[in-house]
Amino acid sequence: DMKVTQMPRYLIKRMGENVLLECGQDMSHETMYWYRQDPGLGLQLIYISYDVDSNSEGDIPKGYRVSRKKREHFSLILDSAKTNQTSVYFCASRTGRGGQLYFGEGSKLTVL
Amino acid sequence: AQKVTQTQTSISVMEKTTVTMDCVYETQDSSYFLFWYKQTASGEIVFLIRQDSYKKENATVGHYSLNFQKPKSSIGLIITATQIEDSAVYFCAMREGTGNTRKLIFGLGTTLQVQP
């Protein structure tokens, strides 16, 4: 069953705390993505990972970093979270060249 | 730089009618892939349909079809015989086919409401 799983689904943190969002996929897809979604701004690309330890900045990487030590697992890390990082974060993985993305269910982060 | 624009913020239609959602894109690449995704009220984002730039035939999947007008850099989504459950936000997206980047860039979305 093709599935992208995100944990946690909901998270509340205080400003300055560290945040770890985790994403797993069971399809052995090479390429994985992290997006954030905000009202009126659509889906904005934070980072792309082409495979293990092969990551590239997207359009809004500032304030984020990623880790991919296993093909099936891709983490998004916020060191010292800020209130403007309150958002819904989506992880996705892609099948083949030109293939469609499979999205996780999203992780809603609130930074107080 | 690539860009995807959806000019319709929201559309309301009656059930069982046909709706078309517009999308225009910008790219310098000769090879690219175009996608439509649907986001339901629960937040779930699912892939609907895809068009490869080198294909002249419009893609069709179920009651979704595309109107690909390459000279106009346009990829419209057509939903025929709309159903209440088609109510959602629809995103157009593009990925360039060459180069090292594998960015998939999304438009801002069109909210579709299907009325009974």
Interface residues (C-beta under 8 A of the other chain):
Chain A: T31 Y33 Y35 G40 L41 G42 L43 L45 I48 Y50 S56 G58 D59 V88 F90 A92 R94 R97 G98 Q100 L101 Y102 F103 E105 G106
Chain B: F33 F35 Y37 G43 E44 I45 V46 F47 R50 D52 F91 R95 G97 T101 R102 K103 L104 I105 F106 G107 L108 G109
